[in-house]
Amino acid sequence: MSHRWISHLLFIALASLAAIAAGAEAPLNAQYHLYPRDLIRVAVHDEPDVATDQRVDSNGQVSIPLLGTVKVAGLSLGEAQTLIASRYVEAEIFIHPEVSVSVMEYSPKEVMVLGQVGKQGKQSFPPEAANMSIVEAITAAGGLTRIAKGDGVRVTRKDGSGADQSFTVNVERLIQGRSAQTEVFMLQPGDVVFVPERVF
């Protein structure tokens, strides 16, 4: 086998690996759901004049050139791309726009952990995460204290109307692995976790 043929095969193999790697990463990025205060870049292929960097406002909206206000919070990057492209088509601005939406800066997402933990205070989500397990948050806060009532941890959350929702979670069971995976409690940004003291 000639050196030229070997080099050709090596080039094909490397190109294939690069394509596989790119394909493995794209779905993860496309599945990220946009959140208020995310800084995003919206662009249309071959249309540099409409490219824009926008921070998602508190209402979940951004201002898109030639379109105006579009609500994107809660949508995945792929869904946001599809929505903006369809709006351009509906407005008869572009016929087949190739829209890309990417996150330039993730919004800070936090929960408050109070009560019988090693260190009370705010705990930040990983940059690309939309939620965090209650065990992760309590572990990041230094874990439960010796006198914590781990089977009665309370979580307070605001619903869509601004009303308080309250949940009681048996964190001890989760930590000890005696709970089914489907029962793992996931926190959302803004949740308040309170670990009460055990009554002896």
Contacts in CASP RR format, 6 or more apart in sequence:
PFRMAT RR
TARGET T0000
AUTHOR 0000-0000-0000
METHOD contacts of the structure
MODEL  1
MSHRWISHLLFIALASLAAIAAGAEAPLNAQYHLYPRDLIRVAVHDEPDV
ATDQRVDSNGQVSIPLLGTVKVAGLSLGEAQTLIASRYVEAEIFIHPEVS
VSVMEYSPKEVMVLGQVGKQGKQSFPPEAANMSIVEAITAAGGLTRIAKG
DGVRVTRKDGSGADQSFTVNVERLIQGRSAQTEVFMLQPGDVVFVPERVF
29 77 0 8 1.000
29 102 0 8 1.000
30 76 0 8 1.000
30 77 0 8 1.000
30 78 0 8 1.000
31 76 0 8 1.000
31 77 0 8 1.000
32 76 0 8 1.000
32 77 0 8 1.000
32 103 0 8 1.000
32 128 0 8 1.000
32 130 0 8 1.000
33 74 0 8 1.000
33 75 0 8 1.000
33 76 0 8 1.000
33 130 0 8 1.000
34 40 0 8 1.000
34 56 0 8 1.000
34 60 0 8 1.000
34 72 0 8 1.000
34 73 0 8 1.000
34 74 0 8 1.000
34 75 0 8 1.000
34 76 0 8 1.000
34 77 0 8 1.000
34 80 0 8 1.000
34 103 0 8 1.000
35 56 0 8 1.000
35 73 0 8 1.000
35 74 0 8 1.000
35 106 0 8 1.000
35 107 0 8 1.000
35 109 0 8 1.000
35 130 0 8 1.000
35 189 0 8 1.000
36 56 0 8 1.000
36 57 0 8 1.000
36 58 0 8 1.000
36 59 0 8 1.000
36 60 0 8 1.000
36 73 0 8 1.000
36 107 0 8 1.000
37 55 0 8 1.000
37 56 0 8 1.000
37 58 0 8 1.000
37 107 0 8 1.000
37 108 0 8 1.000
38 55 0 8 1.000
38 56 0 8 1.000
38 103 0 8 1.000
38 105 0 8 1.000
38 106 0 8 1.000
38 107 0 8 1.000
39 53 0 8 1.000
39 54 0 8 1.000
39 55 0 8 1.000
39 56 0 8 1.000
39 103 0 8 1.000
39 104 0 8 1.000
39 105 0 8 1.000
39 107 0 8 1.000
40 53 0 8 1.000
40 54 0 8 1.000
40 55 0 8 1.000
40 56 0 8 1.000
40 62 0 8 1.000
40 72 0 8 1.000
40 80 0 8 1.000
40 101 0 8 1.000
40 102 0 8 1.000
40 103 0 8 1.000
40 104 0 8 1.000
41 51 0 8 1.000
41 52 0 8 1.000
41 53 0 8 1.000
41 54 0 8 1.000
41 100 0 8 1.000
41 101 0 8 1.000
41 102 0 8 1.000
41 103 0 8 1.000
41 104 0 8 1.000
42 50 0 8 1.000
42 51 0 8 1.000
42 52 0 8 1.000
42 54 0 8 1.000
42 62 0 8 1.000
42 64 0 8 1.000
42 84 0 8 1.000
42 99 0 8 1.000
42 100 0 8 1.000
42 101 0 8 1.000
43 50 0 8 1.000
43 51 0 8 1.000
43 52 0 8 1.000
43 99 0 8 1.000
43 100 0 8 1.000
44 50 0 8 1.000
44 51 0 8 1.000
44 88 0 8 1.000
44 94 0 8 1.000
44 97 0 8 1.000
44 98 0 8 1.000
44 99 0 8 1.000
44 100 0 8 1.000
45 97 0 8 1.000
45 98 0 8 1.000
45 99 0 8 1.000
45 100 0 8 1.000
46 98 0 8 1.000
47 94 0 8 1.000
47 97 0 8 1.000
49 65 0 8 1.000
50 64 0 8 1.000
50 65 0 8 1.000
50 66 0 8 1.000
52 63 0 8 1.000
52 64 0 8 1.000
52 65 0 8 1.000
53 104 0 8 1.000
54 62 0 8 1.000
54 63 0 8 1.000
54 64 0 8 1.000
55 62 0 8 1.000
56 62 0 8 1.000
56 72 0 8 1.000
56 73 0 8 1.000
56 107 0 8 1.000
59 71 0 8 1.000
59 73 0 8 1.000
60 71 0 8 1.000
60 72 0 8 1.000
60 73 0 8 1.000
60 74 0 8 1.000
61 69 0 8 1.000
61 70 0 8 1.000
61 71 0 8 1.000
61 72 0 8 1.000
61 73 0 8 1.000
62 69 0 8 1.000
62 70 0 8 1.000
62 72 0 8 1.000
63 69 0 8 1.000
63 70 0 8 1.000
64 70 0 8 1.000
64 84 0 8 1.000
64 87 0 8 1.000
66 88 0 8 1.000
66 91 0 8 1.000
66 93 0 8 1.000
67 84 0 8 1.000
67 87 0 8 1.000
67 88 0 8 1.000
67 91 0 8 1.000
67 93 0 8 1.000
70 83 0 8 1.000
70 84 0 8 1.000
70 87 0 8 1.000
72 80 0 8 1.000
72 83 0 8 1.000
72 84 0 8 1.000
72 101 0 8 1.000
75 83 0 8 1.000
77 101 0 8 1.000
77 102 0 8 1.000
77 103 0 8 1.000
78 101 0 8 1.000
80 101 0 8 1.000
81 99 0 8 1.000
81 100 0 8 1.000
81 101 0 8 1.000
82 99 0 8 1.000
84 97 0 8 1.000
84 99 0 8 1.000
84 101 0 8 1.000
85 94 0 8 1.000
85 97 0 8 1.000
85 98 0 8 1.000
85 99 0 8 1.000
88 94 0 8 1.000
88 97 0 8 1.000
88 99 0 8 1.000
89 95 0 8 1.000
89 96 0 8 1.000
89 97 0 8 1.000
103 128 0 8 1.000
106 127 0 8 1.000
106 128 0 8 1.000
108 124 0 8 1.000
109 124 0 8 1.000
109 125 0 8 1.000
109 129 0 8 1.000
109 130 0 8 1.000
109 189 0 8 1.000
109 190 0 8 1.000
110 122 0 8 1.000
110 123 0 8 1.000
110 124 0 8 1.000
110 125 0 8 1.000
110 189 0 8 1.000
110 190 0 8 1.000
111 122 0 8 1.000
111 123 0 8 1.000
111 125 0 8 1.000
111 132 0 8 1.000
111 137 0 8 1.000
111 187 0 8 1.000
111 188 0 8 1.000
111 189 0 8 1.000
111 190 0 8 1.000
111 191 0 8 1.000
111 192 0 8 1.000
111 193 0 8 1.000
112 121 0 8 1.000
112 122 0 8 1.000
112 123 0 8 1.000
112 190 0 8 1.000
112 191 0 8 1.000
112 192 0 8 1.000
112 193 0 8 1.000
113 120 0 8 1.000
113 121 0 8 1.000
113 122 0 8 1.000
113 123 0 8 1.000
113 137 0 8 1.000
113 138 0 8 1.000
113 140 0 8 1.000
113 141 0 8 1.000
113 193 0 8 1.000
113 195 0 8 1.000
114 120 0 8 1.000
114 121 0 8 1.000
114 192 0 8 1.000
114 193 0 8 1.000
114 194 0 8 1.000
114 195 0 8 1.000
115 148 0 8 1.000
115 194 0 8 1.000
115 195 0 8 1.000
115 196 0 8 1.000
115 197 0 8 1.000
116 144 0 8 1.000
116 145 0 8 1.000
116 147 0 8 1.000
116 148 0 8 1.000
116 149 0 8 1.000
116 195 0 8 1.000
116 196 0 8 1.000
116 197 0 8 1.000
116 198 0 8 1.000
117 138 0 8 1.000
117 141 0 8 1.000
117 142 0 8 1.000
117 143 0 8 1.000
117 144 0 8 1.000
117 145 0 8 1.000
117 148 0 8 1.000
117 195 0 8 1.000
118 141 0 8 1.000
118 142 0 8 1.000
118 143 0 8 1.000
118 144 0 8 1.000
118 145 0 8 1.000
119 141 0 8 1.000
119 142 0 8 1.000
120 141 0 8 1.000
121 141 0 8 1.000
123 132 0 8 1.000
123 137 0 8 1.000
123 140 0 8 1.000
123 141 0 8 1.000
125 131 0 8 1.000
125 132 0 8 1.000
125 189 0 8 1.000
126 132 0 8 1.000
130 188 0 8 1.000
131 186 0 8 1.000
131 187 0 8 1.000
131 188 0 8 1.000
132 186 0 8 1.000
132 187 0 8 1.000
133 174 0 8 1.000
133 184 0 8 1.000
133 185 0 8 1.000
133 186 0 8 1.000
133 187 0 8 1.000
134 153 0 8 1.000
134 155 0 8 1.000
134 169 0 8 1.000
134 171 0 8 1.000
134 174 0 8 1.000
134 184 0 8 1.000
134 185 0 8 1.000
134 186 0 8 1.000
134 187 0 8 1.000
134 193 0 8 1.000
135 171 0 8 1.000
135 174 0 8 1.000
135 175 0 8 1.000
135 184 0 8 1.000
137 187 0 8 1.000
137 193 0 8 1.000
138 144 0 8 1.000
138 153 0 8 1.000
138 171 0 8 1.000
138 193 0 8 1.000
138 195 0 8 1.000
144 150 0 8 1.000
144 171 0 8 1.000
144 172 0 8 1.000
144 175 0 8 1.000
144 195 0 8 1.000
145 195 0 8 1.000
147 197 0 8 1.000
147 198 0 8 1.000
147 200 0 8 1.000
148 195 0 8 1.000
148 196 0 8 1.000
148 197 0 8 1.000
148 198 0 8 1.000
149 195 0 8 1.000
149 196 0 8 1.000
149 197 0 8 1.000
149 198 0 8 1.000
149 199 0 8 1.000
150 170 0 8 1.000
150 171 0 8 1.000
150 172 0 8 1.000
150 195 0 8 1.000
150 198 0 8 1.000
151 170 0 8 1.000
151 171 0 8 1.000
151 172 0 8 1.000
151 173 0 8 1.000
152 168 0 8 1.000
152 169 0 8 1.000
152 170 0 8 1.000
152 171 0 8 1.000
152 196 0 8 1.000
153 168 0 8 1.000
153 169 0 8 1.000
153 170 0 8 1.000
153 171 0 8 1.000
153 193 0 8 1.000
153 194 0 8 1.000
153 195 0 8 1.000
153 196 0 8 1.000
154 166 0 8 1.000
154 167 0 8 1.000
154 168 0 8 1.000
154 169 0 8 1.000
154 193 0 8 1.000
154 194 0 8 1.000
154 196 0 8 1.000
155 166 0 8 1.000
155 167 0 8 1.000
155 168 0 8 1.000
155 169 0 8 1.000
155 185 0 8 1.000
155 187 0 8 1.000
155 191 0 8 1.000
155 192 0 8 1.000
155 193 0 8 1.000
155 194 0 8 1.000
156 164 0 8 1.000
156 165 0 8 1.000
156 166 0 8 1.000
156 191 0 8 1.000
156 192 0 8 1.000
156 194 0 8 1.000
157 164 0 8 1.000
157 165 0 8 1.000
157 166 0 8 1.000
157 167 0 8 1.000
157 188 0 8 1.000
157 190 0 8 1.000
157 191 0 8 1.000
157 192 0 8 1.000
158 164 0 8 1.000
158 165 0 8 1.000
158 190 0 8 1.000
159 165 0 8 1.000
167 185 0 8 1.000
169 185 0 8 1.000
170 179 0 8 1.000
171 195 0 8 1.000
173 179 0 8 1.000
174 183 0 8 1.000
174 184 0 8 1.000
174 185 0 8 1.000
187 193 0 8 1.000
END
